[in-house]
Each structure stands twice: as structure tokens, then as C-alpha cells.
Amino acid sequence: MNNAIMRAQSYAVDIEHVMRKVFECERFGFSGVVNSDFIRKNPLAAILATCGYMYALVNEQGKNQIEAFINDTEFYWEMSLDDLLSFETSCKTVGIATIEIEYDNGEKALIDNIKKFEAVCTLITK
């Protein structure tokens, strides 16, 4: 396994651990969604599943926080973790499209968005 894949998998494991706390389950819980392999390739599905579950459990202020988190970070979760980490700078050309991110590189974006995810998950995991 090359270094880039190992880094992506490591971040996926971090996200999995947060999800395990939210869903109170082990790896492969919630029909396999709480699984770093799934998360690495489908982070948007994993994040939205977690946020949707929490949304049903929190008050109006919590709902607003979850919505703000999704609106703030959704662009980054739409990419696989491998694709996000492939940004060596804030700009990358994919095919004929140029994609810009608001961070110096993809790793900084991922680290910051994982921290935001952990923070929003404390709404129910304190």
C-alpha cells in the first residue's frame, strides 16, 4: 500500500472512530457505513448519515449547527479522501476543469474538516 493510500486510510479510521461513538457501534455498524474502507471512498454518504442521525436527536440550536457544518464542508466530502489528499496546493486541474480549495492543500482541508466533524458530533457524544 503506497503512502498516499495509507494516509487516506488513516484519516478514514479517524472518521470511523467518531462515527462509532455517535452510533454506539463497532466497525461495520450501521449496515457497513461505519467502516474506514467505505468512508475513504464515500465520505459524503458517511458524514451525511451521521449528521442525519444526530439531526433527529438534537434541539433547534443543534439542528442549526449541523446544517451550518454541512453547508460549510459538503464540497470537501464530495471527493474521496484519496482525491482530496491529492491536492498538493490549493488548485488542481482535473481533466479540463480547475478546482480550487480554500486551504493550502488537501491534507490541511481534510484535517480541518475532520476537526469540524468531531466538534459537531459532540452534540450527542459529550
N, C-alpha and C positions, 0 to 999 in steps of 0.2 A: 504494500500500500504506500503510495507516494505521500510526501509531506503535505501537499495541499488537501488531499482526501482525509488524511489523519487530522488536520486542523479543523476541517468542516465537521468531521465526525465528533471531535471533542466538543465543539460548540453545540452540536445537536444533543450530546449527552447532557450538557448543562441545561438545555431547554427541557429535556426529558425529566430531569430531576425536579425542576419547578412544577412541571405538569403532574408528576407523581404526587406531589404534596397537594395540589389542587384537587385532583380526582381521588386522592387517598387510595392509590392502587400501586401495583408493581409494574415493571416493564411489560409491555404488550397489553396493558389495560386499555379500557375504552375501545374495544374491538381492534387493537393493534395500533391505534393512533399514538399512544404513549410509548413511543419506540424511537430511538435515535435514528435508526435507518429510515423510517417513514418521515421523520421531522427533517432530516437533512435534504430530502428530495421535495418535500411538500410542506415547507414551514407555514405557509398561509393557512392551509387546512388545519394544521395542528394549533396554531395560535388562535384562529377564529373558533375552533371547537372549544378551546379552553375559555376564551372570553365569553362565548355564548353560554356556557355552563355557569360561569360566575355571574353573568348579567341577570340570570334568573334568581340569584340568591342575595343580591345586594339592594340597598336603598337607592333612591333617586340620585343622590350625590355619587354613589359608586357607579351607577349606570353612566353618568356623565363622564367619570374618569375613564371608564372602559371605552366609551365612544371616542374620547379625545385620544387615548392611546392608539386605537385602531386607525383613526384618521391620520395621526402623526407618523405611524410606522408602516402602514399597509404596503406602500411602494416597495419597501425593502423585503418584506416577507413574500412578495410575489415571485421573487427569484429563489432558486435553490440556494442553499448555503454555499455550495461549490461556486455557483455563478457570482454570488455576492463577493466572496473572497477572491475572485479573480480580478477584481478592480484593484490594480496596483496604485492608481491615482484616483482623483475624483471624476475622471472622464474615461470612457471606454467606447470603442466603436465595435458594434456587433452587426455584421452584415453591412448594410448601408446606413444604419441608424447610429447616432452617437447618443450615449446615455450618460447623464451626469448625476452624481450623487452629492449630497450636502456634507460629505465628510472627506478627509484627506485620502482615504482608501476604503475598500470594502471591509477590511477587518475592524477598523475603527467604527464603521457603521454598525456592524454586527454586534460588537461588544456593547455599544451604547444602547442598541435596541433590545438586547437581552437584559440589560440593567432596567430598562423601562418596563419590560415584561415582568421581571421579578417584582418590581415595585407595584405594578397594578395587581399582581397575584396576591399581594399581602392583604388585599381587601377581604379575602376569606381564609388566608393561611397564617394569620398573625400568631 
